[in-house]
Amino acid sequence: MELSIVIPTLNEEKVLEKTLTAVKQLQGFDYELIVSDGLSKDKTIEIAKKFADKVVVDQGKTKQNIAMGRNAGAAVASGEFLVFMDADVIIPNINNFFTRALSLFEQDKNLAGLTVFLQVAPEHVTLSDKLFFGLVNRIYQFSNNVLHSGAASGEFQMVRAEKFKQVGGFNSNLAVGEDNDLFARLSKVGSTRVETGLHVMHTSRRAHSIGWSKLLWLWMVNLIFIKFLKSSFSKEWEAIR
């Protein structure tokens, strides 16, 4: 199997059906769609079972963070490549997108992880979104493509399954920053890249809920804590729905 698309969820009934419907437009690829749920209380699991090939539901022994959810989805995956997406992400022109993405891995056998530019969906985008995500995209591009130091947001990450296993997957001890941490470790066992010709769209719901100033501060302080103390500053990443 080429692709295992893993989407972690927790009370995502507002956005999940749109996301899964868009993924199911993918044609001409051998892929599976996996939803990994952290014990949703709404209709998320019901929606997931209508579309996904596999639905993994947390057993509730400990409170699941998003790293645990992604790892749980990856644990049942069969694909050569693991694609991690958030539940509010849409991939435009999905067939062309994955044709290009897979070709990059084919061309570079050392490529361990791929990410793309992030955009906010037109119906949600603000001027601040354009400004700050434009900056974030360029920082990730410089970090991966120039400095060869892996960094990526969790909205979209595509990883060779063998490399994912080699680095031990996502660090489940991190409540936030597990996405950047994964790419930082992948860059030690292969190369990581931002493909500037590809993009995904999302809702920017966290920035819209708590404000860009607070979100940027949380990103920065958690980045510093993870880099120097090997643990996140935030002990819990509150779900924004």
Secondary structure, 3 states (H helix, E strand, C coil): CCEEEEEEECCCCCCHHHHHHHHCCCCCCCEEEEEEECCCCCCHHHHHHHHCCEEEECCCCCCCCHHHHHHHHHHCCCCCEEEEECCCCECCCHHHHHHHHHHHHHHCCCEEEEEEEEEECCCCCCHHHHHHHHHHHHHHHHHHHHCCCCCCCCCEEEEEHHHHHHCCCCCCCCCCCHHHHHHHHHHHHCEEEEEEEEEEEECCHHHHHHCHHHHHHHHHHHHHHHHHHCCCCCCCCCCCC
